[in-house]
């Protein structure tokens, strides 16, 4: 099978997996289902992140100690987690948005370039116009505002709205909202940048993967 259909099928599988997880998270956050299953789904992403961090530890004994500590912490907190499933999902949603907002926002300060500007330089082999640099900085600001704004809205809904309303926003609408941000940015890019300064979607994704791991550069 050609590589392109394989990549398409993989992308579709990832989308379906995230959609299924979002529906299950909404069901659990709204009070449905079995508490232990809901808590397990809620802790799975956090456990995955913890596992990635522990995997980076070179010393195997220290890594094993970390795994045991995380497992013991989960076991100790489990009675509270299964009784506070909405709070668990809220912390997860809030933490993700604050982390992403910080990832984008911290590059707007200091001598280095904005994150999207660094990504653009990866796409265009280090050379971009002043117009492109200005636009990519504005896009970085927009994504920073989106993530922090969505975190603020999530907090307001969690505190003052019914659990079902918050869950719809956090679990069912966050993905589509991010998709709408991508579409809106693409439409704006078509209007303000000439064709030679607009990368393909695949090129942008590859550059993003390289850009987030690239050290900050001074302009």
CORTAZI-V314676 format. One record per pair of residues at least 24 apart in sequence whose ideal C-beta (glycine too) atoms are under 8 Angstrom apart, sorted by sequence separation. I is the first residue (numbers start at 1). J is the second residue. D is the distance in whole Angstrom. If there is no record, write none. Layout:
BEGIN
((I | J | D) (I | J | D))
END
This chain:
BEGIN
((113 | 137 | 8) (116 | 140 | 4) (150 | 174 | 7) (115 | 140 | 5) (114 | 140 | 4) (47 | 74 | 7) (114 | 141 | 8) (116 | 143 | 7) (150 | 177 | 7) (108 | 137 | 7) (43 | 74 | 7) (146 | 177 | 8) (108 | 140 | 6) (146 | 178 | 8) (107 | 140 | 6) (108 | 141 | 6) (146 | 181 | 6) (104 | 140 | 5) (108 | 144 | 7) (43 | 81 | 7) (143 | 181 | 7) (39 | 78 | 7) (42 | 81 | 7) (104 | 143 | 5) (105 | 144 | 4) (142 | 181 | 8) (104 | 144 | 4) (39 | 81 | 4) (39 | 82 | 4) (42 | 85 | 6) (100 | 143 | 8) (101 | 144 | 6) (104 | 147 | 7) (105 | 148 | 7) (142 | 185 | 7) (38 | 82 | 7) (43 | 88 | 7) (36 | 82 | 6) (39 | 85 | 6) (42 | 88 | 4) (46 | 92 | 6) (101 | 147 | 3) (139 | 185 | 6) (35 | 82 | 4) (38 | 85 | 5) (42 | 89 | 5) (45 | 92 | 6) (100 | 147 | 5) (101 | 148 | 4) (35 | 83 | 7) (39 | 88 | 7) (98 | 147 | 7) (35 | 85 | 6) (42 | 92 | 6) (97 | 147 | 5) (98 | 148 | 7) (101 | 151 | 7) (97 | 148 | 7) (97 | 150 | 5) (98 | 151 | 6) (97 | 151 | 4) (135 | 189 | 7) (31 | 86 | 8) (29 | 85 | 6) (28 | 85 | 5) (29 | 86 | 5) (94 | 151 | 5) (97 | 154 | 7) (135 | 192 | 6) (93 | 151 | 8) (135 | 193 | 6) (29 | 89 | 5) (94 | 154 | 6) (28 | 89 | 7) (93 | 154 | 5) (94 | 155 | 7) (131 | 192 | 8) (132 | 193 | 7) (131 | 193 | 7) (25 | 89 | 6) (90 | 154 | 7) (90 | 155 | 8) (132 | 197 | 5) (131 | 197 | 7) (90 | 158 | 5) (129 | 197 | 7) (128 | 197 | 7) (86 | 158 | 7) (124 | 197 | 8) (124 | 199 | 7) (90 | 166 | 7) (123 | 199 | 4) (86 | 163 | 5) (93 | 170 | 5) (89 | 167 | 7) (93 | 171 | 8) (120 | 199 | 8) (86 | 166 | 7) (90 | 170 | 7) (123 | 203 | 5) (86 | 167 | 7) (89 | 170 | 7) (93 | 174 | 7) (123 | 204 | 7) (89 | 171 | 7) (122 | 206 | 8) (123 | 207 | 4) (119 | 204 | 7) (122 | 207 | 4) (133 | 219 | 7) (120 | 207 | 7) (119 | 207 | 5) (122 | 210 | 5) (119 | 208 | 5) (122 | 211 | 5) (119 | 210 | 8) (119 | 211 | 4) (122 | 214 | 7) (118 | 211 | 5) (115 | 211 | 6) (118 | 214 | 6) (121 | 217 | 8) (115 | 212 | 7) (118 | 216 | 7) (118 | 217 | 7) (113 | 216 | 7) (112 | 216 | 3) (113 | 217 | 6) (111 | 216 | 8) (112 | 217 | 6) (113 | 218 | 8) (110 | 216 | 7) (112 | 218 | 6) (113 | 219 | 6) (111 | 218 | 5) (111 | 219 | 8) (103 | 212 | 7) (107 | 216 | 7) (31 | 163 | 7) (30 | 163 | 6) (29 | 163 | 6) (30 | 164 | 5) (29 | 166 | 7) (30 | 167 | 5) (29 | 167 | 4) (26 | 167 | 5) (29 | 170 | 7) (25 | 167 | 8) (26 | 168 | 7) (29 | 171 | 6) (25 | 170 | 8) (26 | 171 | 4) (25 | 171 | 4) (26 | 172 | 5) (23 | 171 | 8) (22 | 171 | 5) (23 | 172 | 7) (22 | 172 | 6) (22 | 174 | 8) (22 | 175 | 6) (19 | 175 | 8) (18 | 175 | 7))
END
